[in-house]
Amino acid sequence: MERETIGKVVSIKKQLWLKVNTKSFRKGALDGAAFPSIIKVTYKVNNQEYAKRKWISTRSNVPFIDSDAKVIYNENKPSKAKIILM
């Protein structure tokens, strides 16, 4: 059975090793380059804290640190969860 809770965004890291070119013609190495991000969300279930990471593409808006995220977790195993950004 699935349950919901609210988590907090703890950290945001850019994946600098994965460059996405947004222009077809570039003048320099980083001209038109975009880098995806990985966010880390912490949430509490039954007074135990869990952490989950989510990959954010270059086209999506990256949330701020300490912003809320909806977490849908499995009641039997709370470490299995999905993060939905608000």
C-alpha positions in Angstrom: 0.0 0.0 0.0 1.3 3.5 -0.8 1.3 6.4 1.5 2.3 10.1 1.0 4.4 12.5 3.0 6.3 15.7 2.5 10.0 15.8 2.2 12.6 18.6 2.1 15.2 19.1 -0.6 18.6 18.9 1.1 21.2 19.2 -1.6 21.5 20.0 -5.3 24.4 18.9 -7.4 25.2 19.5 -11.1 26.3 16.6 -13.2 29.3 18.2 -14.8 30.4 15.0 -16.5 27.2 14.9 -18.6 27.0 17.9 -20.9 23.9 18.5 -23.0 24.5 20.7 -26.1 21.5 23.0 -26.7 22.9 24.6 -29.9 23.6 22.9 -33.2 26.6 25.2 -33.9 28.9 26.3 -31.1 31.8 28.7 -31.0 33.4 27.3 -27.8 33.4 24.2 -25.7 30.7 25.4 -23.3 28.7 27.6 -25.6 25.1 26.4 -25.3 26.0 23.7 -22.8 23.5 22.7 -20.1 24.1 20.2 -17.2 21.4 18.1 -15.5 21.1 18.0 -11.7 20.6 15.5 -9.0 18.6 16.5 -5.9 18.6 14.8 -2.6 15.3 14.7 -0.6 14.9 13.6 3.0 11.6 12.4 4.5 10.5 10.9 7.8 8.3 7.8 8.3 7.6 6.5 11.8 10.3 8.8 13.3 13.0 7.3 11.0 14.6 9.5 8.4 15.1 8.3 4.9 16.9 9.9 1.9 16.2 9.6 -1.8 17.9 11.1 -4.9 16.2 12.2 -8.1 17.7 13.1 -11.5 16.4 16.4 -12.9 16.8 17.0 -16.6 18.1 20.2 -18.2 14.6 21.2 -19.4 13.0 21.0 -15.9 13.1 23.6 -13.2 15.4 22.8 -10.4 13.9 23.3 -6.9 15.6 25.3 -4.2 17.2 23.9 -1.1 14.6 23.6 1.8 11.7 23.5 -0.7 9.0 20.9 -0.3 8.7 17.7 -2.4 5.9 15.1 -2.3 7.1 11.6 -1.5 5.1 8.5 -2.2 6.5 5.5 -0.4 5.6 1.9 0.2 4.1 1.3 3.6 5.9 -2.1 4.1 9.3 -0.8 2.9 9.5 3.0 3.3 12.9 3.2 1.7 11.2 2.5 -1.7 9.8 5.9 -2.7 9.0 8.2 -5.6 9.7 11.9 -5.5 7.2 14.4 -7.0 8.3 18.0 -7.1 5.8 20.6 -6.2 
